[in-house]
């Protein structure tokens, strides 16, 4: 199924036959490792097939476990993982604490620098995903996390970039999940169901009401 999410080019998400347009910021919800992998492994595989620059930040699993489950799910595509310069598997420290502390504004600066560098030789689609429980493991102030999520809605649209922020419903409380809904224009739920999110609030409004210092 095709979801028109912008005027940019169509891209395949990799699961359930879904397609959307580039410049999209999803939140994905799951309760089990299998529900997570049904979305993430297929999404990453599609990016590698399409020769996107793929960035994955696992938190609830090791890199070895990721490789094992990927190969188990797609045994004919093992070569996609082997010495592939298009695949980057980060730790949360690599991605979110590059400067020693987490800052929503600095994250935008760092991501923008990465994007500009990635496009110098030729246009390349960027496909990212992270398991957001890293924020709980780091005891990060949830206001900072949600300000970062809101600000991604300034950063991602208009770029050759697609991101899925994965939230474990068994770990995050209801108030946080509501804020997650308010900061992501589309959701992905169990079974790969995509929904245009009726709870989404434009970052101008959300930040003004919840974190005005990050407008």
C-alpha positions, 0 to 999 in steps of 0.5 A, spaced: 500 500 500 502 506 498 501 512 503 503 519 500 506 522 505 510 528 501 511 530 494 518 527 494 520 520 491 516 514 493 520 509 497 519 502 499 519 501 506 520 493 506 514 490 510 507 489 508 508 491 501 508 499 504 511 505 500 511 512 502 515 518 500 521 520 503 522 525 508 518 521 513 518 521 521 515 514 524 514 512 530 514 504 531 510 501 537 512 493 539 511 489 545 515 483 543 522 482 540 518 479 534 514 484 533 520 489 533 523 485 528 518 484 523 518 491 522 525 493 523 529 487 519 525 488 513 526 495 513 533 495 514 534 489 508 530 494 503 534 500 505 540 495 503 537 492 497 536 500 495 543 502 496 541 507 501 545 509 507 542 505 513 543 507 520 541 502 526 542 503 533 540 497 537 539 498 544 535 491 546 540 487 543 547 486 541 550 487 534 551 479 533 544 478 535 542 483 530 546 479 525 543 472 527 536 474 526 537 478 520 540 472 517 535 467 520 529 471 517 533 473 510 538 467 509 539 469 501 541 476 503 547 475 508 551 478 503 548 485 505 551 485 511 558 483 510 563 489 509 557 493 507 559 500 507 552 502 506 550 499 513 552 503 520 550 500 526 551 505 532 551 504 539 547 510 543 553 513 545 556 513 538 549 517 536 546 521 541 552 522 546 557 524 541 559 530 544 559 527 551 552 529 553 545 529 550 542 536 547 536 536 542 539 542 538 546 539 538 543 532 535 540 537 529 547 540 528 550 533 528 545 530 523 545 535 519 553 535 518 552 528 517 547 529 511 550 534 508 557 530 508 553 524 505 550 528 499 557 531 497 558 525 491 551 523 489 544 523 492 543 518 497 537 516 501 538 515 508 534 510 512 535 510 520 532 506 526 533 506 533 530 502 539 529 508 544 529 504 550 536 507 550 533 513 553 530 509 559 537 506 560 540 513 560 535 516 565 534 521 560 530 527 562 524 525 558 523 533 556 529 532 552 527 526 549 521 529 546 524 536 544 529 532 540 523 528 537 519 534 536 525 538 532 526 532 528 520 534 524 523 540 522 530 536 520 527 530 516 522 533 511 524 535 505 530 531 505 532 524 502 531 521 509 526 516 513 526 515 520 523 510 524 523 511 532 522 504 535 518 504 542 517 498 547 510 499 550 512 495 555 517 499 558 515 506 556 509 509 561 503 512 558 504 519 558 511 518 554 507 514 549 502 520 548 508 525 547 511 520 542 504 520 538 504 528 539 511 528 535 510 523 530 506 524 524 505 517 522 505 510 526 507 503 525 504 498 530 503 490 530 503 487 524 506 493 520 500 497 520 501 504 518 496 510 521 496 517 519 497 519 526 491 524 529 494 526 535 500 529 531 502 536 533 506 541 529 513 542 532 511 549 533 505 548 537 508 542 541 515 546 543 511 552 545 507 548 549 512 543 552 519 546 551 519 553 548 527 553 549 528 548 544 523 552 539 
